[in-house]
Amino acid sequence: MVVDAASGAVHSVDEVAYDAIDKLDKMACSESGGAKTVFENSDALDSVAAELERVHGISHEDAADTISDIAELYGSRLLWSDDPFEQAAGEIKLKQSVLKAICLHVAHGCNMDCEYCFAGKGDYSGKSGIMSAEVGKRALDYLVDNSGARRHLEVDFFGGEPLINWDVCKEIVAYGRELEKKHNKVFNFTLTTNGVLIDDDVIEFTNREMGNVVLSMDGRRDTHDRMRHSKTGEGTYDSIMGNFKALVDARTTDDPDIASQRRSSEYYMRGTYTAYNKDFAADVLAMADLGFRETSIEPVVSDPNVPYALHEEDLPQLYEEYEKLALEMLAREERGEGFSFYHYTVDLTGGPCIYKRVAGCGVATEYLAVTPTGDLYPCHQFVGDDDMIVGNIYDGITHPETVDIFRNNNNIYTRDECKDCWARLYCAGGCAANNYHSNGDINKVYRFGCKLHRKRIECALMMAAAREK
């Protein structure tokens, strides 16, 4: 497969064409005029054709036809195309200054004790707290007041574990529905939960009011229980599995009486893999085997010295797992047993959303996290880092210099390894928080995560191309 990064074109080619494109690309990289100089040089094109004849044992006519087809793609700006976005990236980023989403940390506390928790066991390393309804309502007011002409707004209930503050969540949602009528806005609420406290009330309310539900589960029983413990140290698989199944069954049923009361059927299982389950494809498949059709699993981001950390030497095995997962998903689709994996969802017809991908994540500009006391942070992964506080819901942005770090110098062309990467318009530059926490700079790429993300995109493109054939 060949990806033309700037146009978003993806080409599925045979070995001869792949070899030809590779040779022409090396020539283009060595010429000051790039591909233009190469395709204007008939001697250079003839030399590549002759090499194809020699290496692949094909006729002169077939080699010439291959070069001609490639030249046509170049002329159509589907290979070696100029990048029209680099000069406009800064301006596009500035347009990302109107707030559209907030993450409400309704509980800095948790009823579980997950070993890898980035939130410091749920209380953000000692900054525990429970959000009051008044703070939550004021946060929605702040979102509306700073949303400009945006009509559709996003609110995530997050923690810790938000269900330990469930009554407040419901009160905030009710207030949001009032604001919708008053300001002609539409709120899409999302709940992220570990599942321990899911009951009939949670199921009924989330199906009626939540646009999406994110369910934390790591796959196989042994995998899950190794990292996701109760406060007393026991595994939590058995205590959540029935709850998750009940919620998903109600959320996806075709029963007309239930479906008519349901706001959305969206959900996904969200897992984390570590050094203890580098065979993580089996964990994704375990979720699918349980009937969960919307799945995701992410590599742990951690101190490299902890026992469960992933390292560079693990990459070959992790790459193999992503390939194994992709091939098994295609096989299951053929049998009518298909399911979705978050990172393998790409649109070859429409391509990536250019403005969103060029500008990157809207951290600190379109999206803010709100703590139980009403402090504002660039996103949920910066919460607890005092150097990254940007303001509060009462006074607004009190540290514009911190917001400017993200607004003025944070897109795929400012990041040190993104500008020339083939995957840049599918990746959007990765996670600013991971960059910052691993390198101390939002524009210094978290290389380990970057390599895995490129592999995921590669597998996603392969699957999309396979479906087109």
N, C-alpha and C positions, 0 to 999 in steps of 0.2 A: 504494500500500500504506500501511496505517496500523498502527502498532505502539502498543499500550497497554503502556507500560514496566512498570508495577507488576504487572499480571496475567500478562504474557508473551503476551497474545493478539495475533495477527497477522491483520489483515483485508485481503483483496483486494477493492477496491471500484471502482465506475465513477467517471467524472469528476464527475458530479453529487454523489454521496455524498462524494467526497473534498473537493470545494469546500465542501459543507455542514459537514463535520467541521472543516475549517480555519476557517470563519467562527465556528462555535460555540466552537472552542478559543480564538480571539482574545477572544471575549466572556468566556469562563471565566477567562482570565488577567487580565482587567481588573476582575473582580468579587471582592470580598472573600470571598464565599461560594463562589467557584469555580463548577464545573459545576452544583452543586446549585441555586445561585441562578438560573442560566440556564434549567435545565429546569423550574423552578417558575414561570417567567415566560412565560406564553402569548403575550404581545405580542412578546417577543424571538424566540420560535420562529416566530411568524407572519412577522416581518420577514425572517428567514432564508429561509423558504419563498418569500416574494414575490421576494426577490433571486434565488433559484434559477430561478423562472419567467422572470424578465426576462433573466438572463444566458444560460440554457441553452435557452430557448424551450420549456419543458415545461409541462404542464397544472398547474393548482392541485392536482388530486388526486395527481398523481405527486410533486409537491414535498412535499405533506403526508405522503405515504407514506414518502418518504425520511427526513423528520424523525422520523416515528414509529419507523422501523426503528432509527435512531440512538439515540433515546430508550430503546428496548428494550435495546440493547447497554449503554447507560449504567446502566440499572436492573439488568442482570445482572452488573454490575461487570466488563465487558469493554472499556469505554472510560471514561476519566477515573477509573479505579479508585483507591481509596486505597492508599497504599504500606504494607503491613503489616510491612515488614522494617527500616525505618530505626531504629525504637526498639530492635530486637533485634540490630542489626548488631554492636554491641560484644560482646554476650554470645556471639553466634555465632562471632566471631573468637577469643574466649578458648578456645572448645572446640577450636580448631585448634592446640592446644599439644602434641599427642602426635606424636612423630616417626614418619613413615611412609616417608621416602625420603632417600637420600643420593646425591650425585654424586661418584664417586671419580675424582679427577684422577690417574690412574695414571701419566701422563707429562706433565711440563711440558717438552715438547720436541716437535718435529715434523719429519717428513721432507719437508714442503712449506713454501712461503714465500708464503702468500696475502697479497695487498696489503692487504685490508681486515680482516685478522684482529683481532678484539677482544681476543684473548689475547696480543697483542704478539708476533706471529709464532710463537705456540705455547709460548713459555717464560715468558709473563706478565711481559714487560718485564724480563728478567734473572733472574727467580726460577725458574730451571730446576731439574729434579729428576726422579727416577724413583722411584715408590712401591715399597717392598719388600712382599713377601708378608705380613710380620708386621704392617706398618701397615694393609694392606688387611683382614686378618683382624680386627685390633683395631677397625677401623671398623665391620665387620659386627657384632661384639660390642656396640659402642656403640649401633648401630641397634636391635638386639634388646632391649638393656637399657632403652632409652628409648621403646619402641614400645607399651608398655602392653598393652591388650587387642587391639590391631590384629594381625590374622593375616597379611594380605597386605602385603608390604613391597617397595619398589622400590629398585633399585640401578643407577645408570647408570655405565658405563665411559666416561670422557671424557678429554680432553687439552687442548692438544697432540693428539697422535695416539696413542690407546691401544694400537694394534697394535705399536708399537715396544717395548711391555712385555707382550706377549701371554702369555708363560708365566705371569707373575704373575696376569694376568686369569683364566686357567684355574684356577690354584691357589685364588684367592679364590672362584670359583664352586664348586669342589669343597668348600671349607670351608662355604660357604653351604648346600649340600645337607646337610651334617652337622648344621648348626644347625637346619634345618627339622625334622628328626626329633627333636632334643633339646628344642626349645622349641615345637613345634606351630605353626611359622610357614611361610609360603610366600614365597619370593623370586622376584620377576620382574626379570630382568637385561636391560639394554639396552646395546647397543654403538653408539657414534657413531664413524664412521671416514671417512677421506678415500679409502680404497680401494686405495692403492698396494700395501699388503702383504697384501691378501686372497689366500689360496691355498686348496688343498683342505682343509687342516686347519682354517682359519678358517671355511670354509663349513660343514664337517661339525659343528664344535663350536657355532657360533652357531645352526644349525638345531636342534640337540639341546638347547641350554641357554638361548638368549636369547629372551625374550618379544618383543623388538622390535629392529630394526636400523635405524639412521639413516645414510643414505648421502649424503655431501656432493657435490653436483653442481649446476652453475649453468645447465644447459640446453644451448644450442647450442655447438658446438665453439669458435667464435671468442669467444663470451661467456665460457665457462668458462676458456679458456686466457689470456684477458686479465688475469684476476685471480688465478687459482689456478695458481701456478708451482711448478716444482721448485726445489731449492736452487741450481741452476745457471741458473735463469731460463727454462727451457723450459716450454711448456704441458704439462698433465698429462692432458688428455682421453684421448689414446690409451692411456696407461698404466693408466687405471682402468676404462675402459668395458667391456672384456672381463671384468674381475673383478666389476663390479657385475652384469652380465648373468648370469654364472655363479651368483653368490650368490642373486639373485632367482629365477632359473629353478629352482634347487634348493629354494628356500624356498616356492615357490608351485606346484610340480608336483603333478599328481594321481597320480603313480606311487605305488601303495600301499606298496611297500617303503621308499621314502624318506619318505612322509608319516607312516608309523607311527613313525619315529624322530624326528619333528620336534615340537618343543615348541609352535611357533607359526608362522603364515605372515605375521605382521605385519612390515612394513617401510615406510619411506617415503624418497623422494628429498628432500633438503633443500637448496634453493638460496638464493642471495642476489642481489638485483638492485641495480644502482648507476646513476649518471648515464650510464654507458656503455651500458646496455641498458634504457632506459625503455620499450622495447617488449617488456617481459618476458613478456607473454602468449605470445609466440612461443617463449620458452625453456621455459615449462611444457608447451606443446604438443609441443615437440621431445622432451621426456622421455617424454610419452605415446606419441609416434610410435615411440620405441625399445622400447615394450612395458612401460614402467614405469607401473603403474596407481595407485600411491599417491604423490602429488606434493605439494610445498610450495615456496614461494619467499617470502622475506622482504625487506623494504627494508633496505638497509644503514643502520646507525646509526654515525655517524662525526663527526669534527671537520668543521664546515661549510666549512672552508677547503681541504680536500683536493680534488683534481680529480674524484674519483668521488662526491662527496657529493651527496645529493638536497636540493632546496630547495622552499620554498613555491610558487614559480612553476612547479614541475614537477607540482603536484597535478592540474590538469585532464587532462594526458596520462595520468597514473597512474590516475586514476579511469576514464578511457576504456578503458585496458588491462584493468582488472578487469571492466568490463562486457563487453568483447570476449571475454574468457576465459569468463565465465559463459554467454554466448549460444552460443559454440562448444561448450562442454561439453554444453549441452542438445541441440544439434544432433547431437553424436556419440552421446549416449545414445539418441536416436531411431533412429540407424543401428545400434545394438548395439555401439558402440565406446566406451562410457562409461569414465571414469576418475575418480578422486577427487582433489580439491584440498583440502588440510587446512582452510583457512579457510572453505570453503563447506559444511562439514558441520554442519548444524543439525537439530534434531528439533522440528518444529512440533506434533507430537502430545503428546510428553512435556514439551516446553519445556526451558528451561535448568535445570541443577541449582542450585536456589535457594541452598542453604546454601553451596555452593562459590562461587557467583557473588557472593553478598553479602559473604562473608569475603574474597574475592579470593585471589590466589596465596598459598600457604602458605610463602613464603620466610621463613626463620629460625625458623619454628615447626614446620611439618610436614616441611620440606625443608632440608637443609644440604649444603654442598659440603666435601669433604675434600681437602686438599692432599697432595703426596707425603710431607710430614713429619708429617701428622696434624693440622694446624691446621684449624679449622672456620670457615666463612664462611656468610653468609646464603644465598647461592646461587653458582653457577658464575660469574655475571657480576660478582660483587663480589670474586672472588679476586684478590689482588694489591694491594687497597686496604687498607692497614694500619689505617685508622680503622674498618674494618668487620669485623675479626676478632672472633669471638664466643667462641672457646675452642679446645679441642683434644680429641682422642679419649681422652686419658688423664685429664685433669682435668675434662672436661665443659665446661659453659658458665661461663667465667670473666669474661665481660662481659655480665651480664644486662641492663645498661642499654641496650646495643645491641639485644639481642633485643626489649626492651620497645618500642623505636621501631616495630618491625614488629607486635608483638602487640597493643599498646594503641591504636595510632592509624594503622591501615592497612586501610581497607576502602572500598567504593565511596561511602560517605557522608562520609568524611573527605577525600577528594580534591577539589581545588578546582573541577573542572569535571565531575565525575561525577554528583553528586546529582540533577541535573535533566536528565540526558542520556537520550534514548530508548533508547540501546543498552546502558545500564549492566548489565542482567542477562544480556546476551549476552557482554559484554566482561570484566566483573569488575574493571574499573579499570585494565587494562593492566599494564605491566611496571614494578615498583618500581625496578629497576636502571636502566632507561632514564630514568625520572623523575629519579632521583638524579644520574645522570651528566650529564643535560642541564640540570637546574635546581638541583641541590644539595639537593633535598628530595623524599622519596619520595611526598609528597602533592601535588606540583605536576606536573601532567600534562605529559608529553612530547607537545606538541600536534600535531606533524607525524605522529608514529606514531598518535596518537589519530584523526586525520582519516582516515588510510588504513584503520584498523581499522573505523571506522564504515562506510566504503564497502564493505569486504569483507562485513560483516554484512548490509548492504543487498542486495548481490548474492546472498548465501547465502539470504536470506529470499525474494527473487524466484524463485530456482531451486526452492526447496522449494514455494512456492505454485504454480509452473508445473507441477510434477509432480503436484500434487493435482487439477489440472483435468482 
